[in-house]
């Protein structure tokens, strides 16, 4: 079991190659959740197929470079992405952002656990088992939680190896699914489709559900790579590992939505596009792919909790997160409002994530990608709270909130422009520009001996 949390990984314990990130991110992103995002922008927003494809390509092309960028700091510093955020916000100033990052992961974990539970209950229903019992639902949730605990608890090496095998299994099964669905697809369905305003909302959802939400995890999985790893390879493999599966599976989801009216429901609706003999393999695929996604989330959530300043061992944080997920899953399964909860969660993520990305990228540019790794953990140094980044973060959050159009609320500027959603761009640009103007201190980044 891995004992290290966000502590710096010394040079003697580095291992792996940049291409390992390709399998890590492909195994993580090639799942039912990704397919559902593609169906949602057709079923919920009314985009026709070609509008959906355009939104999918644009949204992922804009968002996934963030995963490549945050992966670069792993080999350079030997610590997690949210710990690297301390360079901009200060060791104490970054705690609240790391806590938000933890909530981000817990929300996705709970969403995955809910769908695992629904899929498992559907499998039992296929076997003739009555699934209305509350006791059975609780039992399924608990069994799923115990299975989910294994890989994140063991740690980094187990997660990296498992995702490599998951990748090949998912490529075969999703490829078969595409072959089965392909002949039924009607790319002309939907007519003229949605207007530009709705298109911007779809792009925002794709970015929020994709590269923007995965960005805070980049360094978590690259931090064990040798410090001299090729930067181009680290960036390229991390970017492609998420970008390609998201584009392909979201496009498949959009295609499925032209066949099945309720395709946004991955358990009871989406299988309607499949032949009856493939329903059981599909449900098994759904369960395994969701376990794969949650494995990555659950491992990183423990690191984010440590970066938030909470003194807890990594394995304890993993167990605590899973217990919280079980509680949230129980509430979601019994309330039957899962889709509304998921859309609200994705919309609100933007408000803090986009400004954080703006500050992070601007700070990376100022430092030319070089960090004093030991200073990230120095509790006695001045600048424990760096107000330039905090003020920029708040300004970016206000800008994002003014431009957002979500199920929770619609920002004032979004209302004034007919519902357009430019919350991600507003939050990113305002926070980045404010940080560049406010933080004028000289950057000193000595190389950390023993880590590089």
N, C-alpha and C positions, 0 to 999 in steps of 0.2 A: 504494500500500500504506500502510495506517495505521501511523504510527510511534509514536503515543501509547499508553502502557500505562495505569497507574493514576494518572498525573500529572493534576493538576487541569485541567479543560477551561475555558479562559478564555471570557469572555462573547462575544468576537468570533468564536469558532469554534462557537458553539451553533447548532443547526438542528433542524428537524423540528417535529412537533405531537404532543400526547399520544395522539391516536388511532392514531399509528404503532405504539404499543405493542400495540394490539388485534391488528394483523396479525402483529407479531413473535411474540406468545405463541400466537395461533391456529395460525400456520404451524408453530410449534415443537411444540405439544402435540397437534395433530391427526395422529397417526401410529399405526402398527401396535402400538407398545409400549403405547399407551393402550388400544387394543382388547384386547390380551392381559391387561392388569390386570383388565378386566371379566370375561374368561373364567376367569381364575385363581380369583377368589373364589367362582365356582360350581363349577368343576371340581376345585379343590384343597381348598376348605373346605366344600363341600357345601351352600352356601346355595341356597335356591330363588330363582326369578327376582325375586320381590317383596322378599325379604330383601336380595338383591344390590342392587336399585335403592335401597333405604333406606340401605344402607351406602355406596353411591356418592354419594348426595346429601349425607349427613351428613359423610362424610370429606372431600369436596371443599369443602363449605361452611365447614368448620372450618379447612382448610389454606390455601386460596388467598388469603384476605385478607393472608397474610404476603407474598405476591408484590406485592400492591398497596402494602403498607406499605413494603417495602424499595425499591420503585420511587420513592417520594416523595423519598428522599435523593439520588437522582441529580441532578435539577435544582438542588437546594439546595446541594450540595457540589461537583458536577462530578467525582466519582470513583466507584469501584466500591463495591459493598456491603461486601465483606470489608475494604476499606480504611476504610470508615466504622465498622466494628466496633472500630477502634483507639480510638475515643472512650470505649468502655467498658473494654476490656481493656488499653489502652496500646499505643503503637506496636510495642513488642517483645512485649508479652503476647499480642497478637492473632496473632502469627506461626503458632503451632501450630494455631489454629482455621482460619487461612487455608490451611494445609497440608492439614488435614482436608477443607476445601472443594475443594482441588485433587484429592485422592483421590476425593472424591464425583463430580466431573466425569469423571475418568479412568475410573471404574467404569462410569458410564452410557455413555461413549463406546465402551468396549470391548464392552459389551453390544449396542450398536447395530451395531458392526462385525461381531460374530458373526452377528447376524440378517441383515445385508446379505450376508455370505458364504454363509449357508445359502440365502437366496433366490436369489442369483446362481447357485449350483450347481443349484438346482431348475430355474431357467430353462434352463440348459445341458442338464439332463436332459430337459426337454421338447423340446429340439431334437435329441435323440438322442445327445448327447455322454456318454461314460462319465465319471462324476464321482468315482470311488473313488481316483484318483491323488493322492498327497500333493503332487506337483509342481503339479497343477492347482489344488488348494486354496490353496497358497502364492501362486500367480500371481493368483488371484482376490482374495486378501487385499491384495496389493500394489497391484493396479489400483484397488481400492476406496479404499485409503489415499490414492493420488494424487488421485483425484477429490474425496475428502473434504477434502483440504488447501486447495483453491482459495479458497472463500469466507472461512473463518476467517483465512486468510493475508492476504487483501486488506483485511479489517477491517470496522468498524462499519457504514459506509454500505452496503457490498455485502450484508452479512447482513440489514440492515433491508429493503432493496429486494427481495432474493430471497425472504424469508419472506412478503412481500405477495403475490407471484405464486404461491408454494406454497399459500397459503391458499385461493385460488380454485380451483386444481386439485384440492386435497384435498376441498373442499366438494362438488364435482361427483362425484368418484369414490366417496367414502364414502357420499354420498347414493344413488348407484346401487347400491352394495353393500347398503345398508339395504333398498332396494326389492326386491332379489333374495332377501335372506334372510328378510324380513318374513313372507311366506306360510307359511314352514316353522316358525316359532317356536311353541313350546308353553310358554306362560307358566305353565301348571299343573304343569309337570314339576318334580320334586324333592320333591313332597309337603310335609310339615311343615317340611322344611329343617333348618338347624342351630340349636343353642341359643345363648343370649346370650353365653356365653363365646367361642364361635367367631365370633360377630358382631363382638365387640370386636377380635379378631385381624384380621378382614377390614378393619375401619375403620382400624386402625393401618397396614396395608399400603397402603391407598388414600392415606392422608395422607402416608406416607413416599415413595411413588412419585409423588405429585402436588405440591401446593403447598409442602409442607415441604422437599422436595429442590430445588425451583426457587427458594425464598426467597432463598438467598444470591446469586442472579443478578440480582435486580430492578434495582439501581442500575447494573449494567453496561451496560444498554441505554437507560436514561433519562438518563444523565449528560450526553448531548449536547443535551438539551432546554433551551430558554431557562430561566433561573432564575425568571422570572415565570409559568411555565406553571401552569395551573389545577391545584391539588392534587386537587380532586375528579375532574377528568378523568384525571390521571395514575393515581390509585388505581383509578378505575372501569374504565378501559380495560385496565390490566394485570390486574386481577382477572377481568374478564369474558373476556379473551382466553385465559386458562387454564381458568377454571371451566366455561364452557359446552362447549368441546370435550371436556373430561375427562368431564363428566356424560353427554353424548350418546354418545361413543364407548365408554365403559365400559359403558353400558347396552346398546349394540349388541353388545359383547363378551359380556355376560351372556346376551343373547338367543341369540347364536350357540352358546353352551355348552349351551343346551337342545336344539340340533339335532345337534351333533357332540360325541361323547364326548371326543375328544382335542383340543378346541378351544383348550386352553392352549398347544398347539404351533402357533405362527403360520405355520409353513412347510409341514409335512406334515399337520397335523391340521385347522387352521381352514379351509383351502380346501375341505374336504369339504362345507361348507355352501353352496358356490357352484356354479353350473352350469359345465360343463367349459370353455365358451368364455370364461369370465371369469377362469379361473385364471391365465393369462399376464398380463392387465392387473392382476390382484390382486398378483402377484409384483412387477411393475414398480412398482405403488403402494407396496408394502412397502419396496422399495429406496429410492425417492425420498423417502418420508416419513421413513425412518430417517436418510438423509443430512441432511434438514432439522433433525431433532432434534440430531444430532451436531454440526451447524454451530454451533448455539447453545452446546452444551456445550463444544466445542473452543475457541471464542473466549473464553469465560469462564474456562476452566481456566488459560489463560495469564495472565490478570489475577490469578487467585488465587495463582498461583506467585509473581508479583511481590509481592503483598500479604504473602506468607509471608516476605519479606525476601531472596529470592533475586534477585540483581542479574543480570537477563537481559532482553534485548530481547523485546518481545511476540512478534514473529514467530519468534524462536528457541524461545521457550517452546511455541508452537503446534506447531512441527516436532518438538520433543522429546516432547511429549505424544502425538503421533500415532505416533511410533516405539514408545513404550511400549505404546500401544493395539494396535499390530500384534503385538507379542510376546504380550500377554494373549490376543488373538484367536486366535493360532495355538495356544496352550495349550488354550483353551476348545474350539476346533473339533476338535482331535485327541483331547480327553479325553471328549467326549460327555456331560459333566455340566453343561451350560449352565443348565438350569432350576434345579438345586440351587444352583449358584453365584449365580444372580440372586436367588433368594429369600433366601439367606443375606446377600447384600450389602444388600438392601433392609431386612432386619430390623436389621442392625447400624448402618445409617445413623442410626436413631432415637436411639441412645445419645448421640451428640454433637450432632446437629442440633436435637433438642427443647430441650435446655438452652441452646444458643446462641440459639435463637429467643426463649426466655424472657428472657435477659439483654438481647438486642437490643431487644425491645419495651419492656422496663422502662426501659432507658436512653433510648429515644426519648420515652417519656412524661415522664421527668424533665426532659428538655431541651425539651419541647414542640416537637420536630421541628426544632430549630435547632442547627447545629453550626459550630464554628470549623474550617473546612476546612483551613486552613494548618497548624493545630496537629496534624492527623493525620499530618503528614510531618515534624514538628519532632523531630529526634533529640537535641537538646540540652536540651529542656524536662524538668522533673521528671515523675515518674509514667510512666516508660517501660513499667513493668509495674504494672498496677493489680490488686492482690491481691483486692479485693472481688469483681471479676468472675471472676477465676480460681477462687477458692474456691466461688463460686456455681455456676460451670460444673461443677466436680468434684462438688459436692453433687447437682446435677441429673443428672449422668451416673450416679451411684450409684443415685439414685431410679429413673431410666429402666431401668437394668440389673436392678433388683429386680423390676420389673413386666413385663419383656419376655417374650414367648413367640414365639421364632423357631426356625428350623431349626438355628441354631448352638447355642443354649442357652436354657433357660427359667429366669427369675429366681425367687428364693426366694418372694417374695410372690405372683407369678403361680402358682407351684405350689400354695401354700397356699390360693388362691382358686379352685382347679379349672382353672387355665390361662387366666384372663382376662388381657387385655393392655391395660393403661392406661399403658404406658411413655411415650407422647408427652405425655399430660396430666401425669404425675408429673414427668417431666424438665422440662417447660416451667414448671409452677407452682412447683416447688421451687427451680429456678435463679432464676426471676424474683423470688420472695419473698426468697430469701437475698440477692440483689443489692440489692434495695430496702432491706433492713435494714442491710447491711454498708457500703454506699456512701452516706455522709452528707455528702460534700464539696459545697460550693456549685458550681453550674453557671454557668460564664461562657462565653457563646457570641457573641463579637463577629462582626459581619457581615464577610465577606471581600470587600474591594473588588476589582473586576475580574472576580469570578466571579458575583456575584449581579446 
